[in-house]
Amino acid sequence: MSRRTKIIIWLVAAALLAALAVWLYFYFRKAEPRLPDTGAFPAPTEGIPLGEEEPTVLPEGAGAPWAFRPILRQLSLVPIAGAVIGGKGAETRVRYIERANGNVIEIPASGGEEKRLTNTTIPKVHEALWNKTGNGVILRYLKEDGETIETFSARIKAGTGGTEGELAGTFLPAGITALALSPSADELFYLREERGELVGIRASFTGANKTELWRSPLREWLPLWTAEETLALVSKPSALSPGALLSLNRSGEQERVLLSGIAGLTALPEKTVEKVLASRSSENGVELFLFVPKTRGENALGVATLPEKCVWRTSGEALLCGVPKSIPGGSYPDSWYQGITSFADAVYEVGTRGGSRTALISEISEETGAPIDLTHPALSSDERFLVFRNKNDQTLWSLQLTE
């Protein structure tokens, strides 16, 4: 065998060995298990469309498993006429007027032993509006004739030697149809009829220093006073007639029409009056919406409830509301005002941006054994407690929101 032939044989053998090595490499590489990719999500096959989306609804108890669950407590076993929530040292307490006899009762917002502060008997108190400090209250009650409404501005006069105190004060003018207290609660604004017209009067808490601010030939109005310098007047709502909302500064000037021509209009201005929570009658009962006076813009909140069932958070970016689980057939808000229908409410936090809704208590009846028709809600200054009345029996309740 020549030397040239030997070289050719060695080259062919080397080429065959190289080819075999390459084949074996890829063969065993395919046989190796493939590890999953980490550190990146696959691209979505379809994007989320921009534009109007359904509001986010978080279920009750959503979040971390250790998140605080709101605690519902009944504070009174008897009907009340009005309540105020405030602080006493490090403890949040509630004062309320018993509807039957006008006694003032104080109780911790977290429940516990109640204390009677006064023994002044004033029977059949239908409405009690408290000042901010909880030491003064406006009582509205029927006189013995069962027709005349008396309006009494009272202060709590403490007892001596451990005895109960009393309510002492002055009577406001007769014929007052409705009134509201200023946010600082050292003034009041009331409406009364004079010579066929409705007159709006601003006065001190005792009724002194009266100033006429407003007058109208239309007599079906309700006052609202949520901002110190601005009052509001809303026409008494009915699904059968268009309603209006007016604003008025505390000197009686700069009257503005904020909303008009809305059937069943009810409203709750935010403390700066830069936003107004409002509702209108609809085919399904009621529709809640947010109105911004500066831009005249409206934004549906996707919640079927009434402003009377809501209270503003301090930030003005959210509300706490009683929201009916369902709304029976009827004409609203008339049917609810007249007591023809009643609601079984859940408690929601409703955001004013994007319409988010968080269920704080989705089934009140599961905890109480009976439905609650929430009304007259109020928040403690630290927003730890929500207090409200059950319209069904006028009892007082608290909802602890945080630890």
C-alpha positions as CSV (number, residue, x, y, z in Angstrom):
1,M,0.0,0.0,0.0
2,S,1.5,3.3,-1.0
3,R,2.0,6.1,1.3
4,R,-0.6,8.2,-0.6
5,T,-3.2,5.6,-0.2
6,K,-2.6,5.4,3.6
7,I,-3.0,9.2,3.9
8,I,-6.4,9.1,2.0
9,I,-7.7,6.2,4.3
10,W,-6.7,8.2,7.4
11,L,-8.4,11.3,6.1
12,V,-11.7,9.5,5.4
13,A,-11.6,7.8,8.8
14,A,-11.1,11.1,10.5
15,A,-14.0,12.7,8.6
16,L,-16.3,9.8,9.5
17,L,-15.3,10.1,13.2
18,A,-16.0,13.8,13.2
19,A,-19.4,13.3,11.5
20,L,-20.2,10.6,14.1
21,A,-19.2,13.0,17.0
22,V,-21.5,15.8,15.6
23,W,-24.4,13.4,15.2
24,L,-24.0,12.0,18.8
25,Y,-23.8,15.6,20.2
26,F,-27.1,16.7,18.7
27,Y,-28.8,13.4,19.4
28,F,-28.1,13.6,23.2
29,R,-28.8,17.3,23.3
30,K,-32.3,16.7,22.0
31,A,-32.7,14.0,24.6
32,E,-31.9,16.4,27.5
33,P,-34.9,17.8,29.3
34,R,-35.7,21.5,28.5
35,L,-35.9,23.8,31.6
36,P,-38.8,26.3,31.6
37,D,-38.1,30.0,30.8
38,T,-38.0,32.2,33.9
39,G,-38.0,36.0,34.5
40,A,-40.5,37.0,31.9
41,F,-44.2,36.6,31.1
42,P,-45.4,35.5,27.7
43,A,-46.8,38.3,25.6
44,P,-50.6,38.5,25.7
45,T,-52.4,37.2,22.7
46,E,-55.0,40.0,22.9
47,G,-54.7,43.4,24.4
48,I,-57.2,45.0,26.9
49,P,-59.2,47.5,25.0
50,L,-59.0,51.1,26.2
51,G,-62.0,53.1,27.1
52,E,-64.8,52.6,29.5
53,E,-64.3,49.6,31.7
54,E,-66.5,48.0,34.4
55,P,-65.6,49.3,37.8
56,T,-63.5,47.1,40.0
57,V,-65.5,45.3,42.7
58,L,-63.5,43.8,45.5
59,P,-65.2,41.2,47.5
60,E,-65.6,41.5,51.3
61,G,-62.5,40.5,53.1
62,A,-60.3,40.7,49.9
63,G,-56.6,41.2,50.4
64,A,-54.2,39.7,52.9
65,P,-55.6,36.9,55.1
66,W,-54.7,39.0,58.2
67,A,-56.6,42.1,56.9
68,F,-59.0,43.6,59.5
69,R,-62.6,42.6,59.1
70,P,-65.1,45.4,59.9
71,I,-67.0,44.8,63.1
72,L,-70.8,45.7,63.3
73,R,-72.3,46.5,66.6
74,Q,-75.7,47.7,67.8
75,L,-75.5,50.7,70.1
76,S,-79.1,51.3,71.1
77,L,-82.1,49.0,71.6
78,V,-84.6,51.8,71.4
79,P,-85.3,54.3,68.6
80,I,-83.2,57.4,68.5
81,A,-83.7,60.9,67.0
82,G,-80.1,61.8,66.2
83,A,-76.5,61.1,67.1
84,V,-73.1,62.6,67.1
85,I,-69.7,60.8,67.2
86,G,-66.6,62.3,68.8
87,G,-63.7,61.8,71.1
88,K,-63.4,61.5,74.9
89,G,-59.7,61.1,75.7
90,A,-58.4,58.2,73.7
91,E,-61.8,56.7,73.2
92,T,-64.4,57.4,70.5
93,R,-67.8,57.9,71.9
94,V,-71.3,58.5,70.6
95,R,-74.1,60.7,72.1
96,Y,-77.7,60.2,71.0
97,I,-81.2,61.4,71.9
98,E,-83.8,58.8,72.8
99,R,-86.8,59.4,70.6
100,A,-89.4,58.5,73.2
101,N,-88.3,60.8,76.0
102,G,-85.5,63.1,74.8
103,N,-82.9,61.8,77.2
104,V,-79.2,62.1,76.2
105,I,-77.3,58.8,76.3
106,E,-73.5,58.3,75.8
107,I,-71.9,55.1,74.8
108,P,-68.5,54.0,73.4
109,A,-68.5,53.6,69.6
110,S,-67.0,50.1,70.1
111,G,-70.0,49.2,72.3
112,G,-70.2,48.7,76.1
113,E,-71.9,50.3,79.0
114,E,-74.1,53.3,78.2
115,K,-74.5,56.3,80.5
116,R,-77.5,58.6,80.7
117,L,-76.3,62.3,80.8
118,T,-79.7,64.1,81.2
119,N,-83.1,63.3,82.6
120,T,-85.0,66.2,80.9
121,T,-88.2,64.5,79.5
122,I,-89.1,65.7,76.0
123,P,-91.5,63.2,74.5
124,K,-91.8,62.3,70.8
125,V,-88.5,63.8,69.5
126,H,-88.5,63.2,65.8
127,E,-85.2,65.0,64.9
128,A,-82.1,65.9,66.8
129,L,-79.2,67.9,65.2
130,W,-76.0,68.0,67.2
131,N,-73.3,70.6,67.2
132,K,-69.7,69.5,66.5
133,T,-68.6,69.3,70.2
134,G,-71.6,67.2,71.3
135,N,-72.7,69.6,74.0
136,G,-75.5,71.3,72.1
137,V,-78.4,69.9,70.2
138,I,-81.4,71.2,68.2
139,L,-84.5,69.2,69.1
140,R,-87.6,69.0,66.8
141,Y,-90.7,67.4,68.3
142,L,-94.5,67.5,68.2
143,K,-96.4,69.4,70.8
144,E,-99.3,67.8,72.7
145,D,-101.8,68.8,69.9
146,G,-99.9,66.3,67.6
147,E,-99.6,68.9,64.8
148,T,-97.4,71.8,65.9
149,I,-93.6,71.3,65.5
150,E,-91.5,72.8,68.2
151,T,-87.8,73.6,67.6
152,F,-85.7,73.8,70.8
153,S,-82.0,74.8,70.9
154,A,-80.5,73.1,74.0
155,R,-77.2,72.7,75.8
156,I,-76.3,69.9,78.1
157,K,-76.1,71.3,81.6
158,A,-74.0,69.0,83.7
159,G,-75.4,67.7,87.0
160,T,-73.7,68.1,90.4
161,G,-72.7,65.5,93.0
162,G,-72.9,62.7,90.5
163,T,-76.5,63.5,89.5
164,E,-77.7,63.5,85.9
165,G,-77.7,66.8,84.0
166,E,-80.5,68.5,82.1
167,L,-81.2,70.1,78.7
168,A,-81.5,73.9,79.0
169,G,-82.0,76.4,76.2
170,T,-84.3,78.5,74.1
171,F,-87.1,78.0,71.6
172,L,-86.5,78.9,68.0
173,P,-89.3,80.7,66.0
174,A,-92.4,78.7,65.1
175,G,-93.1,77.5,61.6
176,I,-89.6,76.2,60.8
177,T,-89.9,73.7,58.0
178,A,-86.3,72.5,57.9
179,L,-82.9,73.5,59.2
180,A,-79.2,72.6,58.9
181,L,-76.1,73.3,61.1
182,S,-72.9,74.8,59.8
183,P,-69.8,72.5,59.7
184,S,-68.4,74.3,62.7
185,A,-71.9,73.9,64.2
186,D,-71.9,77.3,65.9
187,E,-74.5,78.6,63.4
188,L,-77.7,77.3,61.8
189,F,-79.7,78.0,58.7
190,Y,-83.4,77.4,58.8
191,L,-86.4,77.8,56.5
192,R,-89.8,79.1,57.5
193,E,-92.9,80.4,55.8
194,E,-93.6,84.1,55.8
195,R,-96.5,85.7,54.0
196,G,-96.7,82.9,51.4
197,E,-93.0,82.7,50.7
198,L,-90.2,80.6,52.1
199,V,-87.5,82.5,53.8
200,G,-84.0,81.3,54.6
201,I,-82.5,82.7,57.9
202,R,-78.9,82.3,59.2
203,A,-78.6,82.6,63.0
204,S,-76.4,81.7,65.9
205,F,-77.0,78.3,67.5
206,T,-79.4,79.8,70.0
207,G,-81.4,81.6,67.3
208,A,-79.9,85.0,68.0
209,N,-78.2,87.4,65.4
210,K,-80.7,86.5,62.6
211,T,-79.9,87.4,59.0
212,E,-82.2,86.8,56.1
213,L,-80.2,85.2,53.2
214,W,-82.7,83.9,50.8
215,R,-86.4,84.1,49.8
216,S,-88.5,82.1,47.3
217,P,-92.1,81.8,46.3
218,L,-91.5,78.0,46.0
219,R,-91.8,76.4,49.4
220,E,-90.6,72.8,48.9
221,W,-86.9,73.1,49.7
222,L,-84.4,71.4,52.0
223,P,-81.2,73.1,53.3
224,L,-77.7,71.5,53.2
225,W,-74.6,73.0,54.9
226,T,-71.4,71.0,54.3
227,A,-68.9,73.8,53.5
228,E,-68.4,76.7,56.0
229,E,-68.8,79.5,53.4
230,T,-71.4,77.8,51.1
231,L,-74.9,76.6,51.7
232,A,-77.0,74.5,49.4
233,L,-80.7,74.1,48.8
234,V,-82.2,71.1,47.1
235,S,-85.9,70.9,46.1
236,K,-87.8,68.2,48.0
237,P,-87.3,65.2,45.7
238,S,-90.0,63.2,43.9
239,A,-89.9,61.0,40.8
240,L,-92.9,62.8,39.6
241,S,-91.3,66.2,39.3
242,P,-88.0,67.7,38.1
243,G,-85.7,68.8,41.0
244,A,-83.0,71.5,41.4
245,L,-79.9,72.1,43.5
246,L,-78.9,75.7,44.4
247,S,-75.7,77.0,46.1
248,L,-75.6,80.2,48.2
249,N,-72.7,81.8,50.1
250,R,-73.2,82.5,53.8
251,S,-73.8,86.2,53.1
252,G,-76.7,85.5,50.9
253,E,-75.0,86.5,47.6
254,Q,-73.8,84.6,44.5
255,E,-76.8,82.3,44.2
256,R,-76.1,79.6,41.6
257,V,-78.1,76.8,40.0
258,L,-75.9,73.7,40.1
259,L,-78.4,71.1,38.9
260,S,-81.9,71.4,37.5
261,G,-84.5,69.4,35.6
262,I,-83.6,66.1,37.2
263,A,-86.5,63.9,38.4
264,G,-86.1,62.6,41.9
265,L,-83.0,64.6,42.5
266,T,-81.3,64.2,45.9
267,A,-77.8,65.5,46.7
268,L,-74.9,65.5,49.1
269,P,-72.2,68.1,48.4
270,E,-68.6,67.4,49.5
271,K,-67.1,69.7,52.1
272,T,-65.5,71.9,49.5
273,V,-68.5,71.8,47.2
274,E,-66.1,70.9,44.4
275,K,-68.0,67.6,44.0
276,V,-71.6,66.7,44.6
277,L,-73.0,63.2,45.1
278,A,-76.4,63.1,43.5
279,S,-79.0,60.6,42.4
280,R,-81.9,60.6,39.9
281,S,-85.0,58.5,39.4
282,S,-84.5,55.7,36.8
283,E,-86.3,52.8,35.3
284,N,-84.5,50.5,37.7
285,G,-85.1,52.7,40.8
286,V,-82.3,55.2,41.3
287,E,-79.0,56.1,39.7
288,L,-76.1,57.5,41.7
289,F,-73.7,59.9,40.0
290,L,-70.9,62.4,40.7
291,F,-71.4,66.0,39.6
292,V,-68.5,68.5,39.3
293,P,-69.9,72.1,39.3
294,K,-66.7,73.7,37.9
295,T,-66.8,71.6,34.7
296,R,-70.5,70.7,34.7
297,G,-69.4,67.1,34.2
298,E,-71.2,64.0,35.4
299,N,-69.9,60.6,36.1
300,A,-72.1,57.6,36.8
301,L,-70.8,55.6,39.8
302,G,-72.5,52.3,38.9
303,V,-74.2,52.1,42.3
304,A,-78.0,52.1,42.9
305,T,-78.4,54.0,46.1
306,L,-79.4,57.4,47.6
307,P,-77.0,60.1,48.8
308,E,-78.8,60.0,52.2
309,K,-77.2,56.6,52.6
310,C,-73.6,57.9,52.0
311,V,-71.0,59.9,53.8
312,W,-67.8,61.5,52.3
313,R,-64.4,60.3,53.3
314,T,-62.2,63.2,54.5
315,S,-60.1,63.0,51.3
316,G,-63.1,63.6,49.1
317,E,-62.0,60.7,46.9
318,A,-64.3,58.1,48.3
319,L,-67.6,57.6,50.1
320,L,-69.0,55.0,52.4
321,C,-72.6,54.0,51.4
322,G,-75.4,51.7,52.3
323,V,-76.2,50.0,49.0
324,P,-79.5,47.9,48.6
325,K,-78.9,44.3,47.6
326,S,-82.0,44.8,45.4
327,I,-84.6,47.5,44.8
328,P,-88.2,46.5,44.8
329,G,-90.5,47.9,42.2
330,G,-91.7,51.4,43.0
331,S,-91.4,55.1,42.4
332,Y,-88.1,56.3,44.0
333,P,-87.2,58.1,46.1
334,D,-90.9,58.6,47.0
335,S,-91.6,55.0,47.9
336,W,-88.6,54.9,50.3
337,Y,-89.3,58.2,51.9
338,Q,-93.0,57.2,52.5
339,G,-92.0,53.9,54.0
340,I,-93.8,51.9,51.3
341,T,-90.6,50.0,50.6
342,S,-87.6,49.2,52.7
343,F,-84.0,48.1,51.7
344,A,-81.7,45.4,52.9
345,D,-78.3,47.1,52.6
346,A,-74.7,46.1,52.2
347,V,-72.0,48.6,53.1
348,Y,-69.6,49.6,50.3
349,E,-66.7,52.0,49.9
350,V,-67.2,53.8,46.6
351,G,-64.3,55.6,44.8
352,T,-65.0,58.8,42.9
353,R,-62.3,58.1,40.4
354,G,-62.9,55.0,38.3
355,G,-65.9,54.0,40.3
356,S,-64.2,51.2,42.3
357,R,-66.3,49.5,44.9
358,T,-65.2,47.6,47.9
359,A,-67.6,45.5,50.0
360,L,-67.1,46.2,53.7
361,I,-70.1,44.1,54.7
362,S,-71.9,42.3,51.9
363,E,-74.6,40.8,54.0
364,I,-75.6,42.8,57.1
365,S,-78.6,40.5,57.6
366,E,-76.3,37.5,58.1
367,E,-74.8,39.3,61.2
368,T,-77.9,40.9,62.6
369,G,-80.5,38.3,61.7
370,A,-82.6,41.0,60.1
371,P,-82.0,43.5,57.2
372,I,-80.8,47.0,57.9
373,D,-81.9,50.0,55.9
374,L,-79.0,52.3,56.5
375,T,-79.5,56.0,56.9
376,H,-77.9,59.1,58.6
377,P,-74.3,57.8,58.3
378,A,-71.5,59.7,60.1
379,L,-67.7,59.1,60.3
380,S,-65.5,59.6,63.3
381,S,-62.7,62.2,62.8
382,D,-60.1,59.4,62.5
383,E,-62.4,57.5,60.2
384,R,-62.2,54.5,62.4
385,F,-65.9,54.2,63.1
386,L,-69.0,54.6,60.9
387,V,-72.2,55.2,62.8
388,F,-75.7,55.1,61.3
389,R,-79.4,54.4,61.9
390,N,-81.5,51.6,60.8
391,K,-84.5,53.2,59.1
392,N,-86.6,50.1,59.9
393,D,-86.7,50.7,63.7
394,Q,-84.5,53.9,64.1
395,T,-81.9,52.0,66.3
396,L,-78.3,53.2,66.3
397,W,-75.4,51.1,65.0
398,S,-71.6,51.4,64.6
399,L,-69.2,49.8,62.1
400,Q,-65.6,49.6,63.2
401,L,-63.5,50.0,60.1
402,T,-60.0,49.7,61.5
403,E,-58.3,48.4,64.6
